[in-house]
Amino acid sequence: MKLPQPLQPYADALAKTKKPCLIIHGKIGKTTPLQSKFAGNPYWLKADPYPTTKKGEPLRLLAQINFNDIETIPNYPEEGILQFFVADDDVYGLDFDDGTNQDTFRVVYHEKVESDPSKWLSNFPVFAEDDHYFPINKECALTFERSEELMSSNDYRFNKLTNLNSLLESEEDEDYDTYDEIIDAYSEVVKEQGSKLGGYPFFTQEDPRAYGDYLTFDTLLFQIDTDDELDIMWGDSGVGNFFIAYEDLKKRDFSKVLYNWDCY
């Protein structure tokens, strides 16, 4: 991989950041309860309370990943179903004061999947179609493509790793221009956009983990990006991300997850 000239001295350090990921491809259409999907109805058991906010408002399925049907990547589950729910509101369930508050969003992991359909929930909450309070307007079936990624320029650790902080700390306009040129060139080599499991994140604004108490969320769990072909739109061409601590991912503990989305 040919890096921009200013970053070539950091080639070895960047190479060590390489992570596996699963690139997500979608196809609009109806899905079965067990399929990996964007939107639609989730796999859910009648015996379990359906996820709601503390006020009792039902959450809406954003995505479902069935690990029984895919070739997974290290540290991710090898079986079971992982689900992401968000509130059907004008901020897509994001708590701007606490991105880890699993009230208006929820991450649920079903380690074992019940094979008896008679035990599955079929009477789901009804949400409006073409709802501008939800980023996905069409149900999609998902497939996955294994890949690898270097640390993205959007990641809060990138500037420190490549010593580009010195340019940002400068008061000279020329240094800011140089920084932008380096980042633009690097982004042509490393594509951080798109929907995926693992790898590195993309942001239209900045990495929320650079502030507050979010430094422990060192792993991109899941990213779902704006996609015109799939009728997915986060605000004004934004992106949604879910982060987890590496050790929690290995333990299959999804109770502590950082949710964020931003747009232009």
N, C-alpha and C positions, 0 to 999 in steps of 0.2 A: 504494500500500500504506500503510495507516494504522498507524503505529508507536505504541507506548505513549508517553504524554506525556514521561516522563523521557528517552526515546531520540530524540525528534524533533530535538533539536539535532545529532544524529549521522546524520541521514537521508542526507545526501550521502555521508558516509564509508561507510555501510553499502551504499548503492546501488552504490558502486564495487567492492564485494566480489562482486557477482553473477557466478555461474558457471553454465555449462550442465551439464546432467546427463541421464542416461537412467534413468528410473524403471523398475524391473523388475517385471513381472507374471508369475506362474507358474500353471501348470495341471498338476495331478497326472496322470501318465501315462507310458507308455514312450516313449523317444526314440530317434532314429537316432544313429549315431556322430558325425555332423557337426552335430547340432542344438545350439543354446544350451540349457543345462540346469543344474538343480541336481541333484547326485548322479547315479547311474547310471554307465555305463561311458564312459570318455573316448575321443575320437579319439586313436589311438596307433599308431605304426608298429612292425611286427614287428622291424625292424632296430635299433630304439632300446631301450636298457635302460629298463624300467619304473621310475618313481620310487620309491625306498625310503629309509628312514632309513639312517644309517651302520651300524646293526646288521642291516640287510638286511630290515627289516619294511616291507611295502608300504604306500604312502600311498593314501589314499582320495580320490576326486574330490569336491570340495565344489561347484565350479561350473565351467562351460565357456561361453565367449562366442565365437561365430563372427561375426567382424566382416564377413565376406563377405555375410552375410544381413541386416545391419541398417544403418540410417542412423546413422552414428557422430557423435561430437562432436569439436570441435577438440582436437588433440594426441593423441587416441587413435588406435590403428591403424585403417586403412581396409580392411584385409584380414587374413586369418590367423585363428588361433584362440588365445585366451588361456585358460589353465587355472589353477585354484587347487586344490591338494591339501593335505590335513592328515592327521596320524597318527590312527589309530583307537584313541585312548587316552582316559583319563578327563579330560584337559585339552584335548582337541581339537587336540593337536599344538602347543600354545603353550609356548614357552620363556620363563618368567617373568623369567629373568635377562637374556635377550637376544632381544627380539622380532624381530630381523632374522636370526636363525640359521635358515637354510633347510636344516635337517636333518629336523625333524618337521613341517615344512610346506614347500611348494614352489610357486613361480609359474613356469609354463612358457608360452612363446610360440612357436607354430609360424607363422612368417611365411608359408610356402607350405604349402598343403594338398594332399596326395597324392590324386589322383582315382581311383586304381586300388584298389578295395576288397580285392583279393587281397593287398595290402601292409599292410593294417590288422591290428592285433592283435585277436584275438577271444577268446583264452584269458586272461581277467583273474583277478586274485586274488579269492577269494570272501570277502565280509564278511557278518557276521550281519545279518539283517533286524531292524527295530525295535531297533537297537543304541543303548543309552543312552550309549554312548561316542562317538556321532556326532550332530551337531545336526540332521541332515535324515533323516527316516524314510521319505519318499516321493520317488521320482524325479519331477521336474517339467520340463516344457517351458517355455521363457521367451519372452516378448515384451517390447518396449521402447517407452517413451513419452518423447519428448523434453520437457525442462522446463528451468527455471532456478531457482537458489536463492541467497538471501542467506546470508552467513556465519551459521552456527548459534550459538546461545548456548553450546553444548557445546564449540565450538572454542576452543583455548587462547588464541587471539589476540583473542577477542571482548571480554573485560573491559578489556583495554588500549585497544582501539579506541574503546570507548564510555565510557572513564574510570570504569568501575564498580569498579575496584580499590580506590578510596577507601572504598567501603562495606564491602568485605571486610576491609580493614585496620583498620576501626573496632572498638572493643571494646563498642560499644553494641548491645543486642539489637534496638533499633528499626531500626538500619541493616541488620542481617541480614534483618529482616522486609521492609524496603523492597526490598532486593536480590532476595529471593525473589518478591515481587510483580511486579517488573519482568521477571524472567526468565520467570515464568509467563505474563505478558501477551504477551511477545515470542514465546514458544513457540506461542501460539495463532495467531500471524501467520505464523511461519516453521516449517514442518514438516520437521524434520530426520530423522525416523524413516523406516523402510522400507528396502527393498533397492534398490541403485542403483549406477551407474557415474558417477563424478564428483560434483560438488556438494560438500556439507559433511557431516561426520560427526555421528552421534548416539552418546552413551555413557550407560550407566546409572550409571557412577561418574565418572570424569574422563578427560581427554585425556592419554594417556601421553606425547605429544610435548612436554608442558610440562616434562619432566624428562630428565636424562641427555643422551645424545648423539642424540636423535631429532628435533631441530629442523629438520634438513634435509628431513624427510619432510613436505613442505608441501602435498601433494596427495592427496585421497582417491581411491584407485584403484578400490576396490570395497567395497561394504558389503552384508552379508546380515543381515537382521533376523529376529527371532522372528516367526513367522506361524502362528497356530493353524490357519487354513484349509489351509495347505500342510504342516502337521505339521513345522514347523521350530521348534526350541527350543534356545537357547543357555543351558545351566544353568537358572537361574530367570528366564525371560523376558529374556534378555540380547541382545547384538548382537555381530557379528563385523565387523572392519574391516581393510582392507589399505591402506597408505599408501606413496607413492613420491615421490621428488624430481621436481619439474616437469621439469627438464632430462633426467633419466633416462627419464621417460615419453616425451618428444619423441624420444629416441634409441632407443626400444623396448628399453631395457636394464632387464630385470626381475630382475636378479641381486641388487639391493639394495632390498628391500621390508620394511616394518615391518608385522607381523601382531599384532593385538590382539583379545581379546574380553573382555567383562565382563558381569556380571549383577547383579540386585538382591540 
